[in-house]
Amino acid sequence: MRSEVRWDRLTAPALREAVKDKTVVIIPLGATEQHGPHLPTQVDWRSAYEISLRAARLMAGRQRALVTPAIPFGMSEHHMSLGGTLTLDYATMAAVVGCVVRSAARHGFERGSSC
């Protein structure tokens, strides 16, 4: 049975155990923005999330990794005129990412990556 890689499927005790294993935390980042008339606005963040899950599974056996829920917003001011885009400014984006990283660190995780 393969080890769970999704942070949101683990219990608090299981996450404490993951800390002991020096688990890497992957934080997927992606925008919610237009992609023409044929694709949904979730393409960027959903792709980052799915790629992160695949990467974590490929790492199994060498290095355990957990994937947090995706941060589905980016800095997409340049897409605002095209419709459907949700954007953050730099300060807010930096604050959101910083808060997620600090949260994981407060639980004892020391290694991480953003995708």
Order of alpha helices (4+ residues) and beta strands (2+ residues): alpha-beta-alpha-beta-alpha-beta
